[in-house]
Amino acid sequence: MHSFIIRTRLVRIRSSNHPHSNHYPFTPTPQNLRENDPDSLRGRPERTTLLMGDDPAQLYRLDGVAHIAGVINDERFLLAVFASVCVSFHAQPERCIRSMRRQQGMRLDDRYVPYLQMAGLYHLARLNDRWFRLDEALVSAFVERWRPETHTFHMPFGECTITLQDVAYQLGLPVDGRYVSGCLSEFHIYIDGGRPPWVWFQELLGVIPPPSQVQKYAVNCTWFQETFGQCPEDADDETVRRYVRAYIMMLLGTQLFADKSGNRIHIRWLPYVARLEELGTYSWGSAALAWLYRCMCRVANRHVVKLAGPLQLLQSWIFWRFPQFRPTGYEAFSWPLASRYYTGPIFFQYDLQNCVYVNTLLHNAGYNPSGSEKGPRVRAWRVRIDRLQSREFIWMPYSSPDVLQVLHPEVLEPRHMAVWRSVTALIYFAVIEWHQIDRVLPQFGGVQAPPRPALNIDFLMSKDGRGGDRWFPSSMPKWHAYWDARQDSVLRFDVVADPGPSHQFLQWWSQHGKRFLAPDTQLGDPRSVPIPVEASQRGPGRVPDMDRPDDVPDRRRVERRMGVGTRRSQRQWRWPDQTARSGSPNSPSPTPTGGTPCKAFGRTSKDPTSSRTPSFKSTANDGEATSWAAGS
């Protein structure tokens, strides 16, 4: 009881000064702090000002809103305080995410292969025939390091991230092509030759789902599996095409663009599967990366625990980049590289009694992480990440001869390789993210200098198209135009034999970076890590010149921004003083200034963003996508 009373008082005292105060009422004792870690010096006014976003880079402005790292820092502060007064305290955050994944239970028929190869989805379909298990504790520890402000993981040695290059190697997806955008359901309004949604659904797939299998514009996966699970042996060409359409919709909706429901397929893909021959002209890799970025930005919110998206990409990226986290016994690999940690093959057979497809053969040779004690495992992974050194991260894992032996040559086409180094918008319908490879130049063989301030797109990160359908290339033309001009934003920099951060970057990072999250006691501090000698030998490095868009900040009230990505805003966590002074949650959101809505049609469009999709037309729609603060 005594410790509970002390903790309550401390939180109240600190809350009255957070997030606008320049000091805390209690200052931890120096012997419990890392002198070389600015994160632990929270009692100093200058460090507090930096964490609150007054630094020009605004690296950690979301910690005071709803980022999970903010909770960890708060508990670290209390741990230091209680250590100074000799009070036992064990309340380190143990949040573990829950992955929302579903394996597509539809057999890959040989008759589908030519269509999948033409669409650039064949390698992904081969992955779908196998199953992977997600280490939720490991991914949770990495999500704590994910910063929506920069779209990078913040590590003790610097920044790293998943890039278009990783998407190409890990999933075998094309990265150059037209953006994946358009509208979500009003096809007859926005698309040349489009039909009302369910009329078009029946024309393309030959059947319409019963109302019990439909939720608004999404169809249950079980209905797809039961209806299109196995193509008849004597099917004609048109019937095969219908099954291919259903297979591709399931493949996209479960393996790349799964939402947190985990069991529904949206009909937004009808315009794409209507023209199977044109599917290969789209950049599936950039759309998948945009969706993964958005899903990680959402789950970085302390109120969100469900994680969706192409999670096989995330976990395989971790294993390929961090060898010490890699499970043992997986030395052999094939193409695409994410198949290295898959089980398989998996074969499905229809169970007449239960009316479901079940797997009949599953080799237990794949990675099988433990599912118990996830909270303690999150803490253990957090400490291991805090102890990482720069030599323990592989900056260029795909340059080894073993990878080159299994590589498919289409990945190395110049147009694809150029896009890897492009600083541009990543687009998935209303989802707009930013490919900020200027902050991770060593992943492409360069030397990382102190980066320029990251692009602030907080307002765009609160949009996903809810609140009425629209033609997104017209409602957000500027960002679609950035993808159209992606070849103009390719970075040019020197490639060196020993890529990595420069000495100047490491000095900057030690002053401004959030390098450690685990408590000081678990790291055995004080812990002095000198800057490696090789960092000075690389030279100072240089941030390449590039055009930078204007920031699109989110100027809504803090308590409303805390609800982004959550379902019920009334369950938001708040500081007591914020609760006392909070205003109306229904205050209008500002709309960023931008281009006028596009009113052009088809190929005759004068707007550069709509000319990339010649088979579509767009009509006037004012404004951008509405807020998803109350969404799932």
C-alpha positions in Angstrom: 0.0 0.0 0.0 2.8 2.3 0.9 4.5 1.9 -2.5 1.1 2.4 -4.3 0.5 5.7 -2.5 4.0 7.0 -3.4 3.6 6.0 -7.0 0.2 7.8 -7.3 1.7 11.0 -5.8 4.6 10.9 -8.1 2.5 10.5 -11.2 0.3 13.4 -10.2 3.2 15.7 -9.5 4.9 14.8 -12.7 1.7 15.1 -14.6 1.1 18.6 -13.6 4.3 19.5 -15.3 4.0 17.4 -18.4 4.5 17.9 -21.2 5.2 21.6 -21.0 7.5 21.9 -17.9 11.2 22.2 -18.1 12.0 20.2 -15.0 10.8 17.3 -12.9 10.1 17.6 -9.2 12.4 14.6 -8.5 15.9 14.1 -10.1 17.3 10.6 -10.2 20.7 10.1 -8.6 23.7 10.2 -11.0 24.9 6.7 -10.1 21.7 5.2 -11.6 22.1 7.0 -15.0 23.9 6.4 -18.2 26.1 9.5 -18.6 26.6 8.8 -22.3 22.8 8.3 -22.9 20.8 11.5 -23.2 17.6 9.6 -22.7 18.4 8.9 -19.1 19.1 12.5 -18.3 15.5 13.4 -18.0 16.1 15.6 -15.0 18.0 18.1 -17.1 16.0 21.0 -18.5 17.7 20.9 -21.9 17.1 17.3 -22.4 13.4 17.6 -21.5 13.0 20.4 -24.0 14.5 18.2 -26.7 12.2 15.3 -25.9 9.2 17.6 -26.1 9.9 18.4 -29.7 11.7 21.8 -29.4 14.7 20.3 -31.3 14.7 21.4 -35.0 14.5 17.8 -36.1 11.5 17.1 -33.9 12.6 13.5 -33.6 10.3 12.5 -30.8 7.4 14.8 -30.9 4.9 11.9 -30.7 6.2 10.7 -27.3 4.1 13.3 -25.7 1.0 12.1 -27.7 0.6 8.4 -27.6 3.9 6.6 -28.7 4.6 3.4 -26.7 8.2 4.6 -26.1 6.7 7.4 -24.1 5.2 4.9 -21.6 8.5 3.1 -21.3 10.3 6.4 -20.6 7.8 7.3 -18.0 8.3 4.0 -16.2 12.1 4.4 -16.5 11.7 7.7 -14.7 9.7 6.1 -11.9 12.2 3.3 -11.7 15.1 5.8 -11.2 13.0 7.7 -8.6 12.2 4.7 -6.6 15.8 3.5 -6.8 16.8 6.8 -5.3 14.4 6.4 -2.3 15.1 2.6 -2.0 11.5 1.6 -2.8 10.9 -1.6 -4.8 9.1 -1.0 -8.1 8.3 -3.5 -10.9 6.0 -2.0 -13.5 8.1 -2.0 -16.7 5.7 -2.1 -19.7 5.2 -5.6 -21.2 2.8 -4.8 -24.0 3.0 -7.5 -26.7 1.3 -7.0 -30.0 -1.2 -9.5 -31.5 -0.7 -10.3 -35.2 -3.8 -10.4 -37.3 -2.9 -12.8 -40.1 -4.7 -15.4 -42.2 -3.2 -17.9 -44.6 -4.9 -18.1 -47.9 -6.4 -21.6 -48.0 -6.6 -21.9 -51.8 -4.4 -24.2 -53.7 -2.0 -22.7 -56.3 -3.3 -24.3 -59.5 -0.8 -24.6 -62.4 -3.3 -22.9 -64.6 -3.0 -19.8 -62.4 0.8 -19.5 -62.9 0.8 -17.6 -66.2 -1.5 -14.9 -64.9 0.4 -14.6 -61.6 3.7 -14.3 -63.5 2.2 -11.6 -65.7 1.0 -9.7 -62.6 4.3 -9.9 -60.8 2.7 -11.9 -58.0 4.0 -15.4 -58.6 6.8 -15.3 -56.0 4.3 -14.1 -53.4 2.0 -16.9 -54.4 4.7 -19.4 -53.8 5.2 -18.0 -50.3 1.5 -18.3 -49.7 1.8 -22.1 -50.2 4.0 -22.1 -47.0 3.3 -20.9 -43.5 5.4 -18.7 -41.3 5.0 -18.1 -37.5 5.5 -14.6 -36.2 7.6 -14.0 -33.1 5.2 -11.5 -31.5 7.5 -10.7 -28.6 10.4 -9.9 -30.9 8.3 -7.8 -33.2 6.8 -6.0 -30.2 10.3 -4.9 -29.1 11.1 -3.6 -32.6 7.7 -1.8 -32.8 8.9 0.1 -29.7 11.8 1.4 -31.8 9.7 2.4 -34.8 9.3 6.1 -35.1 6.5 7.5 -37.2 8.3 10.8 -37.3 11.1 9.3 -39.5 9.7 6.0 -40.6 12.8 4.3 -39.2 13.8 2.1 -36.3 15.9 4.1 -33.8 18.7 1.8 -32.6 21.7 2.4 -30.3 24.0 2.6 -33.4 21.7 4.9 -35.5 18.7 4.5 -37.8 17.6 1.7 -40.1 14.4 0.8 -41.9 12.7 -1.4 -44.4 13.1 -0.1 -47.9 11.9 -0.9 -51.4 15.0 -2.9 -51.9 14.1 -5.2 -49.0 10.6 -5.6 -50.4 12.1 -6.7 -53.8 14.5 -9.2 -52.2 12.3 -10.6 -49.4 9.0 -10.9 -51.3 10.1 -10.8 -54.9 7.6 -8.0 -55.8 8.0 -5.4 -58.5 8.7 -1.9 -57.1 8.6 0.2 -60.2 5.3 0.9 -61.9 2.0 2.7 -61.5 0.8 3.6 -58.0 -1.9 1.4 -56.5 -4.7 3.8 -56.0 -8.1 4.9 -57.2 -11.4 4.5 -55.3 -12.8 2.0 -52.9 -16.3 1.1 -54.0 -18.0 3.7 -56.3 -16.6 2.2 -59.5 -19.4 3.2 -61.7 -18.8 6.9 -60.8 -15.0 7.1 -61.1 -14.0 4.4 -63.6 -14.5 4.1 -67.3 -16.4 1.0 -67.9 -17.0 0.5 -64.2 -20.2 -1.1 -62.8 -22.0 -0.8 -59.5 -19.9 -2.8 -57.0 -21.9 -5.9 -56.6 -23.0 -6.0 -60.2 -19.4 -5.9 -61.3 -18.5 -8.5 -58.6 -21.0 -11.0 -60.2 -19.8 -10.2 -63.8 -16.1 -10.8 -62.9 -16.5 -13.8 -60.5 -19.7 -15.3 -61.8 -21.4 -15.5 -58.4 -22.4 -13.1 -55.7 -21.9 -13.8 -52.0 -25.0 -14.1 -49.7 -25.7 -11.2 -47.4 -24.5 -13.2 -44.4 -21.0 -13.3 -45.9 -20.8 -9.5 -46.6 -19.9 -6.6 -44.3 -20.3 -3.4 -46.2 -17.8 -3.8 -49.0 -15.9 -6.7 -47.6 -16.5 -10.4 -48.1 -15.6 -13.1 -45.6 -12.5 -15.1 -46.5 -14.3 -18.4 -45.7 -16.7 -17.8 -48.5 -13.9 -17.2 -50.9 -12.2 -20.4 -49.8 -15.4 -22.5 -50.0 -16.4 -21.1 -53.4 -13.1 -20.8 -55.2 -10.9 -23.2 -53.3 -10.3 -25.6 -56.2 -10.7 -24.9 -59.8 -12.6 -27.7 -61.7 -10.4 -29.9 -63.9 -12.6 -29.4 -66.9 -12.9 -25.6 -66.5 -12.9 -23.5 -69.6 -10.7 -20.4 -70.0 -13.3 -18.0 -68.7 -13.9 -20.1 -65.6 -10.2 -20.3 -65.0 -10.0 -16.5 -65.2 -12.7 -16.2 -62.6 -10.9 -18.4 -60.2 -7.7 -16.5 -60.9 -9.4 -13.3 -60.0 -10.7 -14.7 -56.7 -7.2 -16.2 -56.0 -5.5 -12.8 -56.6 -8.1 -11.0 -54.4 -7.4 -13.4 -51.6 -3.6 -13.2 -52.1 -3.6 -9.4 -51.9 -6.1 -9.3 -49.1 -4.3 -11.8 -46.9 -0.6 -11.7 -47.7 0.0 -8.0 -48.5 -2.9 -5.8 -47.4 -4.6 -7.6 -44.6 -6.4 -5.4 -42.1 -7.0 -6.0 -38.4 -10.2 -8.0 -39.0 -8.1 -10.8 -40.3 -11.0 -12.5 -42.1 -12.4 -10.2 -44.8 -11.4 -9.3 -48.4 -12.3 -5.8 -49.6 -13.8 -5.4 -53.1 -11.5 -2.5 -53.9 -9.5 -5.0 -56.1 -12.3 -5.4 -58.6 -11.0 -2.8 -61.1 -7.6 -4.5 -61.0 -8.7 -8.1 -61.5 -11.0 -6.9 -64.2 -7.9 -6.3 -66.4 -5.6 -9.2 -65.5 -3.2 -8.3 -68.3 -2.5 -4.9 -66.8 -1.8 -6.1 -63.2 2.0 -6.3 -64.0 2.1 -2.6 -64.6 1.6 -1.7 -60.9 4.1 -1.2 -58.1 2.9 -3.9 -55.7 6.1 -3.5 -53.7 5.7 0.2 -52.9 2.0 -0.3 -52.0 2.9 -3.2 -49.6 5.6 -1.1 -48.0 3.2 1.9 -47.6 0.7 -0.4 -45.8 3.4 -1.9 -43.6 4.6 1.5 -42.6 1.1 2.6 -41.8 0.4 -0.6 -39.7 3.5 -0.1 -37.7 2.8 3.6 -37.2 -0.6 2.6 -35.8 0.6 -0.1 -33.5 3.3 2.3 -32.2 0.3 4.0 -30.5 0.3 2.8 -26.9 -3.5 2.1 -27.1 -3.2 -0.3 -30.1 -2.2 -4.0 -29.8 -3.3 -5.5 -33.1 -0.8 -5.5 -36.0 -1.7 -6.3 -39.6 0.0 -6.0 -42.9 2.8 -8.0 -44.6 4.3 -9.2 -41.4 6.4 -11.9 -43.1 8.4 -9.0 -44.6 9.0 -7.4 -41.2 10.2 -10.6 -39.5 12.3 -11.8 -42.3 13.9 -8.3 -42.5 14.8 -8.6 -38.8 16.5 -12.0 -39.3 18.4 -10.9 -42.4 19.7 -7.7 -40.9 20.4 -8.8 -37.3 22.3 -12.1 -37.3 22.3 -12.5 -33.6 18.5 -12.5 -33.5 18.3 -15.1 -36.3 17.2 -18.6 -35.3 19.7 -21.3 -35.8 19.5 -24.1 -38.4 18.3 -22.0 -41.3 21.4 -21.7 -43.4 19.9 -22.7 -46.7 17.5 -20.4 -48.5 15.9 -19.9 -51.9 13.9 -17.2 -53.7 12.3 -15.1 -52.5 14.5 -14.7 -49.4 11.6 -14.5 -46.9 10.9 -18.2 -47.6 14.0 -19.0 -45.5 12.0 -19.2 -42.3 8.8 -20.7 -43.6 7.4 -24.1 -42.9 6.0 -26.1 -45.7 4.9 -27.1 -48.1 1.3 -26.8 -47.0 -1.5 -28.7 -48.8 -5.2 -28.0 -48.2 -8.0 -30.5 -48.4 -11.7 -29.7 -48.1 -13.3 -31.0 -45.0 -16.9 -31.9 -45.9 -18.0 -32.3 -42.3 -16.8 -29.0 -41.1 -17.1 -27.2 -44.5 -13.5 -25.8 -44.3 -10.2 -26.4 -45.9 -7.6 -28.0 -43.6 -3.9 -28.6 -44.2 -3.0 -32.3 -44.7 0.8 -32.0 -44.7 2.9 -29.7 -42.7 6.6 -30.2 -42.2 7.7 -28.8 -38.8 10.9 -27.5 -40.2 10.1 -23.8 -40.1 10.8 -21.3 -37.4 8.5 -21.9 -34.4 8.8 -19.2 -31.7 7.5 -19.7 -28.3 4.0 -18.4 -27.6 4.3 -18.3 -23.8 5.5 -15.6 -21.4 5.3 -13.0 -24.0 5.6 -10.1 -21.6 8.9 -11.2 -20.1 10.2 -12.0 -23.5 9.4 -8.5 -24.7 11.5 -7.1 -21.9 14.3 -9.5 -22.7 14.3 -8.5 -26.4 14.3 -4.8 -25.4 17.5 -5.3 -23.4 19.2 -7.2 -26.2 18.4 -4.5 -28.6 19.7 -1.9 -26.2 23.0 -3.8 -26.2 23.4 -3.8 -30.0 26.6 -2.5 -31.5 27.0 -1.1 -35.1 29.0 -4.2 -36.2 26.0 -6.4 -35.2 23.8 -4.9 -37.9 24.3 -6.0 -41.6 24.0 -2.9 -43.7 24.1 -4.8 -47.0 23.0 -8.4 -46.6 22.1 -8.9 -50.2 25.6 -8.5 -51.7 26.8 -11.9 -50.6 27.5 -14.5 -53.3 24.9 -16.9 -51.8 22.2 -14.4 -52.4 23.3 -13.7 -55.9 23.1 -17.4 -56.8 19.3 -17.6 -56.0 18.5 -14.1 -57.2 16.0 -13.6 -60.0 17.3 -11.3 -62.7 14.2 -9.1 -63.0 14.9 -7.7 -59.6 18.1 -6.2 -60.9 16.5 -4.3 -63.8 17.8 -0.7 -63.7 14.3 0.8 -63.4 13.7 -1.2 -60.3 17.1 -0.6 -58.7 16.8 3.2 -59.2 13.5 3.3 -57.3 15.2 1.7 -54.3 17.2 4.9 -53.8 14.3 7.3 -54.4 13.0 9.6 -51.7 9.3 9.6 -52.7 5.8 9.0 -51.6 4.6 5.4 -51.0 0.9 5.1 -52.0 -1.8 2.6 -51.2 -5.1 4.2 -52.0 -5.6 6.9 -49.3 -2.5 5.7 -47.4 0.4 8.1 -48.0 3.8 7.3 -46.4 7.3 8.6 -47.2 10.4 6.6 -48.3 13.1 8.4 -46.4 16.2 6.5 -47.4 18.3 9.7 -47.0 18.4 8.6 -43.3 19.7 5.1 -44.0 22.4 5.6 -46.7 24.6 2.8 -45.3 21.9 0.3 -46.4 22.8 1.2 -50.0 26.6 1.4 -49.5 27.0 5.0 -48.4 28.2 6.9 -45.4 25.5 8.4 -43.2 26.0 12.1 -42.2 23.7 13.9 -39.7 20.4 13.9 -41.6 18.2 16.8 -42.4 14.9 17.2 -40.5 12.5 14.5 -41.3 9.4 15.3 -43.3 6.4 15.8 -41.0 3.3 14.1 -42.5 1.4 13.6 -39.3 -1.8 14.8 -40.8 -1.6 12.3 -43.7 -1.0 9.5 -41.3 -4.4 10.1 -39.8 -6.1 9.4 -43.1 -7.2 6.1 -44.7 -10.2 6.9 -46.8 -13.0 6.5 -44.4 -16.0 8.9 -44.4 -17.0 8.5 -48.1 -15.5 7.3 -51.2 -13.5 9.5 -53.6 -10.9 9.4 -56.3 -7.7 9.6 -54.3 -5.4 10.7 -57.1 -7.6 13.8 -57.4 -8.1 14.4 -53.7 -4.4 14.1 -52.9 -2.8 15.0 -56.3 0.5 16.4 -54.9 1.5 13.1 -53.3 0.6 11.0 -56.3 2.6 13.3 -58.4 5.7 12.6 -56.2 5.4 9.0 -57.1 5.0 9.8 -60.8 8.3 11.8 -60.5 10.1 9.1 -58.5 12.9 8.9 -61.1 13.7 12.6 -60.4 14.2 12.0 -56.7 16.8 9.2 -56.9 19.7 10.0 -54.6 23.2 10.2 -55.8 26.0 9.5 -53.3 29.4 7.8 -53.1 29.4 4.0 -52.4 32.2 3.0 -50.1 33.8 -0.4 -49.2 32.8 0.0 -45.5 29.4 1.6 -45.3 28.1 2.9 -42.0 27.6 6.0 -39.9 30.2 8.7 -39.9 31.9 10.1 -36.8 29.8 13.3 -37.0 26.6 11.3 -37.2 27.4 9.2 -34.1 28.2 12.4 -32.2 24.9 13.9 -33.3 23.1 10.6 -32.5 24.6 10.4 -29.0 23.2 13.9 -28.3 19.8 13.6 -30.0 18.9 10.0 -30.5 16.7 7.8 -28.3 19.2 5.0 -28.1 18.1 3.0 -25.1 14.7 2.0 -23.7 15.5 -0.6 -21.1 16.0 0.5 -17.4 19.5 1.5 -16.4 19.7 -1.3 -13.8 19.1 -4.0 -16.5 22.0 -2.7 -18.6 24.4 -2.5 -15.7 25.2 1.2 -16.2 27.1 3.4 -16.3 27.9 2.1 -19.8 30.4 4.0 -21.8 30.5 3.0 -25.5 33.2 4.9 -27.4 32.7 5.8 -31.1 34.3 3.2 -33.2 37.6 4.1 -34.9 36.3 3.0 -38.3 33.6 5.7 -38.2 36.4 8.3 -38.5 38.0 6.4 -41.3 34.8 6.6 -43.4 35.0 10.3 -43.7 32.2 12.8 -42.9 29.7 11.7 -45.5 27.2 13.9 -47.2 23.5 14.1 -47.3 22.5 14.2 -51.0 20.6 17.2 -52.4 16.9 16.5 -52.9 13.6 18.4 -53.2 11.6 18.3 -50.0 7.8 18.7 -49.8 6.3 21.1 -47.3 5.4 19.6 -43.9 1.8 18.5 -43.3 1.6 18.6 -39.5 -1.4 17.5 -37.5 -2.5 20.6 -35.6 -5.4 18.9 -33.8 -5.6 18.8 -30.1 -3.3 16.4 -28.4 -6.1 14.3 -26.9 -7.6 13.8 -30.3 -4.3 12.8 -31.9 -3.9 10.2 -29.2 -6.9 8.3 -30.6 -5.4 7.8 -34.1 -5.5 4.1 -34.9 -7.8 3.2 -32.0 -11.4 2.1 -32.0 -12.8 3.9 -29.0 -11.3 7.3 -28.2 -13.0 7.4 -24.8 -10.5 4.7 -23.7 -7.5 6.9 -24.4 -4.8 7.2 -21.8 -4.3 10.8 -20.6 -2.3 12.8 -18.2 -4.6 14.1 -15.4 -4.0 17.8 -16.3 -4.9 17.1 -19.9 -8.1 15.5 -18.8 -9.0 18.5 -16.7 -8.4 21.0 -19.4 -9.5 19.0 -22.5 -11.9 20.7 -24.8 -14.6 19.4 -27.2 -13.4 16.2 -29.0 -15.5 17.2 -31.9 -13.6 20.3 -32.9 -13.1 20.5 -36.6 -9.8 19.3 -38.1 -7.8 21.6 -40.2 -7.4 20.7 -43.9 -4.0 21.1 -45.4 -3.7 23.4 -48.3 -3.0 21.6 -51.6 -3.9 21.2 -55.2 -7.4 21.6 -56.5 -9.5 18.5 -57.1 -8.9 16.8 -60.5 -11.8 17.0 -62.9 -10.1 15.3 -65.8 -11.1 12.0 -67.4 -9.1 9.0 -68.5 -6.2 9.6 -70.9 -7.2 13.2 -71.7 -6.5 14.3 -68.1 -4.3 17.3 -67.7 -3.5 16.3 -64.1 -0.2 14.3 -64.0 -1.4 12.1 -61.2 -4.4 10.7 -63.1 -2.5 10.2 -66.3 -0.7 7.3 -64.7 -3.9 5.2 -64.7 -5.3 5.6 -68.2 -8.1 3.1 -67.7 -9.7 5.1 -64.9 -11.5 8.4 -64.8 -11.9 10.8 -61.9 -14.5 13.3 -60.9 -14.4 16.3 -58.5 -14.1 15.4 -54.9 -13.2 18.1 -52.5 -10.9 17.6 -49.5 -8.8 14.7 -48.4 -9.6 11.4 -46.8 -11.3 11.8 -43.5 -10.0 10.9 -40.1 -9.8 7.3 -39.0 -9.5 8.2 -35.3 -12.6 6.1 -34.5 -11.5 3.3 -36.9 -10.1 -0.1 -36.2 
